[in-house]
Amino acid sequence: MSNLQHPDVDPAYVIEDDDRDQPLYKTRDKVYPKRVSGRFRNLKWFALVTLLAIYWLIPWIRWDRGPSAPDQAVLIDMDLGRAYFFFIEIWPQEVYYITGILIMAAIGLFLATSLFGRIWCGYGCPQTVWTDLFMLVERYIQGDRNARMRLDQSKWTFEKLWKIGATHLAWIAIAMATGGAFVLYFNDAPTVITDVFTGQASLGVYVTIAFLTGSTYLLAGWAREQVCTYMCPWPRFQSAMLDDESMIVTYEGWRGETRGPLKRKNLTRGEVPETGHCVDCHACVNVCPTGIDIRDGLQMECIGCGLCIDACNDIMDKVGFPRDLVRFDSVQNTQLRAQGKATRVRIIRPRTIFYTIILALVASVMAFGLLNRSVLELNVLRDRNPLYVPLSDGDVRNGYTVKVLNKEQATKTYRLTVTGLDVSDFQVIGQTPNQQGTFDLEVAPDRVGSFRVFLAASPSALDGEATPFEFTVTDQETGNSETYDTVFAGPKTGH
């Protein structure tokens, strides 16, 4: 049907059958990063070892909080509803601290990007760290770039079978260790490890380990650069964080072009060519974990790791040309250098000042909140059905659920009092009043004490249908107190 043309249709707009068979997506070109050594590669090794050590070792650090609290330094206890970070304990009611941490992390990432480009992506991102580790294992077993390419293109032999099999087994082992370490942050580390290997851990623990094992194996072993290119949203809007003075991986095109092999430059080692310094060796491309050519300029796929700088410097040393043809610098400095002008690195500029102020403001609010947080909280829930109960003596009674949050690691006794309401009867179920007619409530360490309270009052003492008053709890040891405003419901004819 597509080969038939209507007399009124321009042939240029006719869709041919061959066009319908074109694929909608480009087939993946597998990337084989080559081993490289140098300053940036050493920095990546340092980041990898440090971050992995932090991830795997932190759950084993102990922190004494008292006999009634867990002694794991970093723990998110889902059963108790607590998050422990060394000396900080966050309750469910304080989830805003988690929000503050996320805001600080986001602003910190914006600041780091405006200063140093995608430094997070190149050195700190979990995808980068684990992919780097997986590639290290792959290179150790299968060999460097050329050996891996030959192995993939060769027929299936015993050598290919055991090398690829050993690689994937090592990947799975690392992935399992990754998933296993993650559950340690939600359970006591020594206990859950023992339970996992003895088959006594909960189903949730095994499901979490299995899920993270699979996702780590898939993302770091198979997807790799495709995560950075297609799945991660950060490359899409990183340009909004950058300006001409941001430090990024750049190619000195003014110096490198016109590129070409060294033998075509008609010079000997150490001479300066009349054309560009780039010998078109593709060393920068071969070491790139995402397989891009930095000579084409800053690209979405570039993670800013700087391995291309190490590779290019190695080649420049071998051919006797100046180093840093590919360098970590700003676009502005590249342009100034091309014009023979002096360069500069300006860290303090409007963009970075703005991010710093926002970061400092959020951090200050967080610090103030933590330093002045109360170790006692009071919540009161008034019964809604019924709103009040008429008593035989003509008084009306209201019921309340009083919850006292003891955030200290010691048993506390709090005195419960009522102010602003002339009550005729004051009862706490299961408790005996003291000599003053109030109640002393004992709450266990780091727990919420829940108490049923009934108050009765004469309708003549009420201010209509809702009379405001206050519950107050006072720490008998320290004098610290908390007050909660509520109302006493009565009949319309109350006053």
Legacy VTK file of the C-alpha trace (Angstrom):
# vtk DataFile Version 3.0
C-alpha trace
ASCII
DATASET POLYDATA
POINTS 495 float
0.000 0.000 0.000
2.895 2.334 0.779
4.226 1.970 -2.780
1.034 3.449 -4.228
1.128 7.244 -4.537
-1.881 9.522 -4.559
-1.593 12.084 -7.370
-1.967 14.958 -4.872
0.718 13.699 -2.429
4.308 14.910 -2.622
6.556 11.839 -3.168
8.961 13.190 -0.536
6.371 12.435 2.156
5.633 8.882 1.074
6.778 6.250 3.622
8.547 3.374 1.926
8.431 -0.195 3.213
12.176 -0.111 3.922
11.686 2.799 6.331
9.149 0.801 8.335
11.778 -1.862 9.042
14.232 0.558 10.653
14.793 -0.138 14.387
13.418 2.405 16.835
16.373 2.054 19.243
20.084 1.700 18.690
21.625 -1.610 19.721
24.005 -1.279 22.648
27.682 -1.066 21.786
29.382 -2.864 24.659
32.038 -0.782 26.379
35.390 -2.385 27.229
37.212 0.133 29.452
40.980 -0.231 29.389
43.118 -0.245 32.501
44.827 3.070 33.188
47.020 4.473 35.940
47.499 8.001 37.125
46.334 10.645 39.542
42.610 10.370 38.871
42.669 6.587 38.779
44.378 6.572 42.184
41.745 8.969 43.478
39.017 6.621 42.261
40.712 3.668 43.977
40.830 5.651 47.205
37.155 6.593 46.920
36.181 3.001 46.121
38.039 1.478 49.081
36.888 4.184 51.503
33.212 4.100 50.532
32.988 0.309 50.440
34.719 0.100 53.818
32.239 2.594 55.263
29.287 0.674 53.808
30.398 -2.741 55.039
31.923 -1.787 58.394
29.601 0.844 59.887
26.923 -1.667 61.047
29.569 -3.384 63.182
30.458 -0.242 65.146
29.045 -0.325 68.676
27.681 2.665 70.614
26.644 2.457 74.270
23.217 4.053 74.812
22.375 2.310 78.060
20.972 -1.093 78.980
17.544 -0.509 77.431
18.688 0.655 73.974
20.437 -1.109 71.086
24.207 -0.703 71.028
24.625 -0.528 67.246
25.978 2.869 66.211
23.851 3.190 63.062
20.540 1.356 63.133
17.060 1.878 61.730
14.889 -0.159 64.085
11.597 -0.770 62.293
10.087 -2.653 65.259
10.612 0.197 67.727
10.215 2.922 65.137
13.582 4.526 65.846
16.535 5.640 63.767
19.863 5.678 65.633
22.879 7.606 64.314
25.574 7.397 66.985
24.422 9.900 69.654
21.318 10.964 67.710
18.006 9.135 68.080
15.145 10.018 65.748
11.563 9.074 66.573
8.744 8.717 64.008
7.397 12.104 65.128
10.732 13.643 64.127
10.719 12.534 60.511
11.372 16.155 59.583
15.019 15.538 60.515
15.204 12.962 57.724
13.661 15.539 55.400
16.308 18.047 56.470
19.093 15.545 55.787
17.712 14.896 52.284
17.479 18.631 51.593
21.075 19.122 52.758
22.217 16.232 50.552
20.460 17.739 47.525
21.849 21.245 48.082
25.292 19.786 48.778
25.120 17.950 45.458
24.120 21.165 43.676
27.056 22.979 45.275
29.548 20.231 44.443
28.326 20.116 40.838
28.562 23.888 40.388
32.139 23.747 41.681
33.529 20.501 40.276
31.029 19.173 37.750
29.886 15.574 38.110
32.363 14.720 40.853
29.642 12.792 42.693
28.902 10.678 39.623
32.564 9.955 39.008
33.615 9.086 42.544
30.757 8.776 45.044
27.708 7.368 43.261
26.945 3.745 44.310
26.463 2.800 40.662
29.961 4.059 39.864
31.576 2.453 42.915
30.069 -0.993 42.416
30.584 -0.916 38.631
34.238 -0.067 39.242
34.524 -3.030 41.606
32.817 -5.365 39.136
35.123 -4.207 36.315
38.146 -4.780 38.559
37.064 -8.391 39.079
36.318 -8.802 35.379
39.719 -7.423 34.398
41.489 -9.646 36.918
39.851 -12.814 35.579
39.444 -12.079 31.862
42.291 -9.658 31.192
42.429 -6.085 29.947
40.418 -4.486 27.143
41.831 -6.383 24.154
41.747 -9.730 25.948
38.094 -9.230 26.941
37.148 -8.238 23.417
38.839 -11.318 21.973
37.192 -13.513 24.593
33.710 -12.194 23.780
34.255 -12.659 20.037
35.736 -16.155 20.325
33.846 -19.442 20.177
32.776 -21.189 23.339
35.702 -23.139 24.718
36.613 -24.397 28.167
38.737 -21.293 28.742
35.914 -18.952 27.799
33.435 -20.946 29.879
35.464 -20.909 33.082
36.548 -17.284 32.760
33.060 -15.961 32.169
31.608 -18.363 34.741
34.157 -17.324 37.379
33.476 -13.660 36.624
29.748 -13.997 37.138
30.160 -16.092 40.275
32.416 -13.395 41.727
29.845 -10.747 40.767
27.070 -12.693 42.481
29.206 -13.080 45.607
29.818 -9.314 45.719
26.125 -8.643 45.065
25.130 -10.979 47.914
27.567 -9.241 50.243
25.992 -5.943 49.181
22.469 -7.113 49.956
23.609 -8.777 53.162
25.273 -5.601 54.390
22.154 -3.553 53.683
19.957 -5.570 56.064
22.530 -4.988 58.818
21.405 -1.365 58.961
17.895 -2.512 59.963
18.828 -5.294 62.385
21.467 -5.988 65.004
24.427 -6.982 62.804
25.854 -9.992 64.711
22.387 -11.384 65.416
21.007 -11.124 61.891
24.173 -12.570 60.332
23.875 -15.606 62.567
20.158 -15.908 61.789
20.764 -15.658 58.035
23.299 -18.492 57.971
21.282 -20.698 60.341
18.013 -20.197 58.453
16.326 -18.371 61.335
16.077 -14.892 59.786
12.694 -13.469 58.823
11.262 -13.745 55.329
11.705 -10.000 54.874
15.452 -10.297 55.459
15.845 -13.030 52.841
13.647 -11.183 50.326
15.644 -7.973 50.804
18.968 -9.762 50.344
17.668 -11.550 47.237
16.302 -8.336 45.716
19.484 -6.332 46.318
21.639 -9.229 45.095
19.708 -9.297 41.844
19.619 -5.527 41.367
23.332 -5.094 42.148
24.279 -7.933 39.794
22.074 -6.508 37.038
23.029 -2.837 37.367
26.779 -3.168 38.047
27.407 -6.304 36.007
25.184 -5.877 32.968
23.649 -2.399 32.686
26.708 -0.386 33.767
27.000 2.768 31.655
23.375 2.422 30.519
22.269 3.324 34.044
24.150 6.620 33.797
22.981 7.287 30.258
19.338 6.220 30.306
18.128 5.532 33.853
19.704 8.261 35.994
17.868 11.627 35.893
20.876 13.652 37.051
22.575 13.998 33.612
19.377 15.558 32.254
19.515 18.606 34.485
23.139 18.787 35.580
23.685 21.590 33.056
21.432 23.802 35.176
24.024 23.540 37.974
27.031 24.336 35.763
28.426 27.579 34.418
31.541 28.532 32.448
33.619 28.578 35.643
32.677 25.093 36.857
35.609 22.699 36.928
34.896 19.866 34.497
36.803 17.456 32.276
37.667 19.446 29.146
39.578 18.949 25.917
41.938 21.712 24.776
40.693 21.749 21.207
42.671 24.867 20.362
45.818 22.921 21.101
44.820 19.441 20.014
43.400 20.146 16.566
44.019 19.324 13.811
44.400 15.807 15.193
46.143 12.959 13.456
48.599 10.088 13.934
52.096 11.035 15.037
53.742 9.654 11.885
51.751 12.074 9.744
53.098 15.078 11.615
56.577 14.616 10.094
58.444 15.240 13.316
60.606 13.384 15.740
60.071 12.773 19.427
60.138 16.010 21.420
59.436 18.383 18.555
56.417 20.664 18.609
54.070 19.935 15.701
52.725 22.636 13.440
49.329 20.961 13.617
47.528 19.796 16.782
49.020 17.811 19.638
46.276 15.173 19.537
47.699 12.068 17.872
44.214 10.525 17.548
45.226 7.434 19.518
41.762 7.009 21.079
43.364 6.323 24.466
40.860 8.688 26.084
37.980 6.786 24.493
39.344 3.344 25.378
39.528 4.062 29.120
36.175 5.843 29.399
33.692 3.811 31.487
30.790 5.164 29.411
32.590 4.895 26.058
32.376 8.536 24.971
34.925 10.715 23.208
35.728 13.702 25.412
37.116 15.490 22.365
33.514 16.012 21.250
32.960 18.266 24.277
31.004 17.866 27.493
28.333 15.208 27.017
25.442 13.901 29.044
27.128 10.500 29.410
30.346 11.922 30.907
30.579 11.130 34.625
33.585 13.397 35.195
35.871 10.656 36.505
38.988 12.035 34.773
40.365 8.677 33.587
40.696 10.143 30.102
43.066 12.737 31.580
45.349 10.005 32.929
45.270 8.157 29.603
46.019 11.276 27.549
48.826 12.394 29.863
50.445 8.991 29.492
50.406 9.354 25.696
51.665 12.928 25.843
54.601 11.766 27.973
55.438 9.057 25.458
55.420 11.372 22.409
57.113 14.236 24.251
54.255 16.759 24.129
53.050 18.879 27.090
50.601 17.185 29.421
46.983 18.171 30.114
45.690 18.160 26.564
42.660 16.738 28.343
42.420 18.405 31.716
40.211 19.173 34.692
39.439 22.830 34.183
36.682 25.295 33.368
35.372 26.203 29.931
36.303 29.817 30.623
39.930 28.913 31.331
40.110 26.852 28.158
38.964 29.879 26.164
41.391 32.204 27.982
44.277 29.808 27.410
43.438 29.649 23.703
43.745 33.447 23.580
47.023 33.416 25.482
45.497 35.110 28.516
45.926 34.337 32.205
43.542 31.817 33.703
41.877 31.809 37.103
39.833 29.526 39.334
37.007 31.382 41.063
35.339 29.294 43.726
33.334 32.165 45.248
30.738 33.359 42.760
26.971 34.102 42.920
25.885 30.536 42.200
28.104 28.941 44.831
27.320 31.676 47.370
23.608 30.997 46.956
23.997 27.237 47.434
26.301 27.763 50.418
23.839 30.105 52.126
20.948 27.680 51.632
23.076 24.764 52.861
24.258 26.703 55.923
20.707 27.828 56.695
19.281 24.292 56.591
22.241 22.943 58.583
21.779 25.662 61.220
18.083 24.909 61.595
18.879 21.196 61.909
21.607 21.829 64.488
19.385 24.181 66.503
16.586 21.624 66.500
18.875 18.816 67.629
20.491 20.869 70.372
17.160 22.090 71.708
15.028 19.019 71.122
12.844 17.971 74.002
13.392 14.636 75.714
9.715 14.629 76.699
6.604 14.853 74.544
2.915 14.766 75.389
0.047 13.857 73.080
-3.617 13.713 74.038
-6.432 12.100 72.044
-9.971 12.998 73.147
-12.735 10.408 72.795
-15.015 11.274 69.875
-17.761 8.723 70.374
-19.417 9.655 72.616
-18.245 13.244 73.038
-19.297 13.172 76.691
-21.191 10.922 79.101
-23.867 12.345 81.494
-23.442 11.028 85.038
-26.155 10.281 87.583
-25.186 13.281 89.727
-25.661 15.688 86.813
-21.977 16.039 85.930
-20.582 15.121 82.518
-17.510 13.007 81.875
-14.940 13.087 79.027
-12.455 10.360 78.160
-8.885 10.928 76.934
-5.928 8.834 75.882
-2.769 10.485 77.208
0.518 9.424 75.615
3.788 10.389 77.284
6.966 9.980 75.217
10.043 9.345 77.337
13.046 9.873 75.034
15.638 9.270 77.740
17.436 5.997 78.438
16.130 5.808 82.005
12.781 5.105 83.646
10.995 8.368 84.373
8.120 9.359 86.664
5.929 12.206 85.426
3.249 14.047 87.399
0.042 14.531 85.397
-2.004 17.633 86.256
-5.013 19.449 84.796
-5.192 23.264 84.615
-7.875 25.598 83.319
-10.792 23.302 84.195
-12.685 22.881 87.493
-12.985 19.107 87.595
-15.145 17.188 90.024
-13.473 13.852 89.315
-10.040 12.913 87.958
-9.201 9.277 87.228
-6.361 7.427 85.487
-7.248 3.802 84.858
-4.894 1.481 86.762
-3.270 4.321 88.713
-3.701 5.557 92.299
-3.808 9.320 92.911
-1.169 10.928 95.099
-1.818 13.152 98.113
-2.385 16.208 95.908
-5.085 14.394 93.941
-2.908 14.178 90.797
-1.203 11.131 89.326
2.440 10.013 89.047
2.921 8.115 85.788
5.920 5.855 85.301
7.244 5.458 81.735
9.923 2.976 80.693
13.147 4.184 79.038
12.853 5.195 75.390
9.188 4.235 75.277
5.714 5.715 74.963
3.470 5.416 78.004
-0.243 5.289 77.140
-2.845 6.047 79.827
-6.638 6.215 79.865
-7.843 9.355 81.672
-11.406 10.323 82.665
-12.415 13.814 83.784
-15.785 14.872 85.156
-17.099 18.415 85.596
-20.332 20.172 86.426
-22.108 21.700 83.431
-22.254 24.990 85.321
-18.442 25.115 85.347
-18.164 24.787 81.569
-17.922 27.498 78.913
-20.444 25.999 76.525
-19.946 23.002 74.276
-16.133 23.098 74.322
-14.172 24.355 77.311
-10.398 24.710 76.698
-7.964 23.437 79.314
-4.490 21.899 79.551
-2.877 18.615 80.478
0.640 18.989 81.900
3.252 16.321 82.642
6.280 17.215 84.747
9.452 15.195 85.217
9.732 14.655 88.977
13.517 14.491 88.784
14.455 17.366 86.488
11.347 19.541 86.540
11.116 19.427 82.753
7.480 19.724 81.670
5.281 19.562 78.572
1.765 20.941 78.114
-0.986 19.914 75.713
-4.028 22.102 74.936
-7.331 20.301 74.492
-11.045 20.846 75.212
-13.743 19.426 77.481
-17.023 18.714 75.663
-20.336 19.409 77.383
-24.009 20.028 76.634
-25.235 23.202 74.909
-26.885 24.368 78.074
-23.608 24.157 79.906
-23.188 27.700 81.338
LINES 1 496
495 0 1 2 3 4 5 6 7 8 9 10 11 12 13 14 15 16 17 18 19 20 21 22 23 24 25 26 27 28 29 30 31 32 33 34 35 36 37 38 39 40 41 42 43 44 45 46 47 48 49 50 51 52 53 54 55 56 57 58 59 60 61 62 63 64 65 66 67 68 69 70 71 72 73 74 75 76 77 78 79 80 81 82 83 84 85 86 87 88 89 90 91 92 93 94 95 96 97 98 99 100 101 102 103 104 105 106 107 108 109 110 111 112 113 114 115 116 117 118 119 120 121 122 123 124 125 126 127 128 129 130 131 132 133 134 135 136 137 138 139 140 141 142 143 144 145 146 147 148 149 150 151 152 153 154 155 156 157 158 159 160 161 162 163 164 165 166 167 168 169 170 171 172 173 174 175 176 177 178 179 180 181 182 183 184 185 186 187 188 189 190 191 192 193 194 195 196 197 198 199 200 201 202 203 204 205 206 207 208 209 210 211 212 213 214 215 216 217 218 219 220 221 222 223 224 225 226 227 228 229 230 231 232 233 234 235 236 237 238 239 240 241 242 243 244 245 246 247 248 249 250 251 252 253 254 255 256 257 258 259 260 261 262 263 264 265 266 267 268 269 270 271 272 273 274 275 276 277 278 279 280 281 282 283 284 285 286 287 288 289 290 291 292 293 294 295 296 297 298 299 300 301 302 303 304 305 306 307 308 309 310 311 312 313 314 315 316 317 318 319 320 321 322 323 324 325 326 327 328 329 330 331 332 333 334 335 336 337 338 339 340 341 342 343 344 345 346 347 348 349 350 351 352 353 354 355 356 357 358 359 360 361 362 363 364 365 366 367 368 369 370 371 372 373 374 375 376 377 378 379 380 381 382 383 384 385 386 387 388 389 390 391 392 393 394 395 396 397 398 399 400 401 402 403 404 405 406 407 408 409 410 411 412 413 414 415 416 417 418 419 420 421 422 423 424 425 426 427 428 429 430 431 432 433 434 435 436 437 438 439 440 441 442 443 444 445 446 447 448 449 450 451 452 453 454 455 456 457 458 459 460 461 462 463 464 465 466 467 468 469 470 471 472 473 474 475 476 477 478 479 480 481 482 483 484 485 486 487 488 489 490 491 492 493 494
